[in-house]
């Protein structure tokens, strides 16, 4: 039965007398992993979901704040850009009166110092307006009517102009940067 001997484990040799028996190294036993109960795990998952929702809400609130800040800065820039609008509207009336005085002087053939002074004053108004981004809307007889820049006060038939063209400028219009302060008042040619 040699096969049986091979199957049995060998016993360690006996220790020599006077020596301590050889001990096997201590085997570390696996530390049992404590799994939280299912309801505790659900509680942790719910707490994690709540924190993630709080984080998402915080990110949304931060984005809203950033958008509000950008909108405020843009609105402040627009307000600063157009802050002089009420003053300019009031000054346009004075400029219109100077233009009327010049037209009356030209019709009367007056080229004296008073007409020259009125022309110089009107020119100073226009120069000051240009420095602050205020420009006359360019319109002459024959210009195509643009409802964004012109206000048709009346239509006139039987002119040499094509229908839809400006026949006469009654009052000049002005732009403040890209905004219409006052449209040009014009007479527009109509079909016969």
Protein Blocks (a to p, Z undefined) as FASTA:
>chain_A
ZZlmmmpccddddddehiacddddddddddddddddfklmmmmmmmmmmmmmmmmmmmmm
mmmmmmmmmmmmmmmmmmmmmmmmmmmmmmmmmmmmmmmmmmmmmmnopabfklmmmmmm
mmmmmmmmmmnopacddddehiacdfklpccfbdcehiabdehiafbdfbdcddehjacf
bdcdddddddZZ
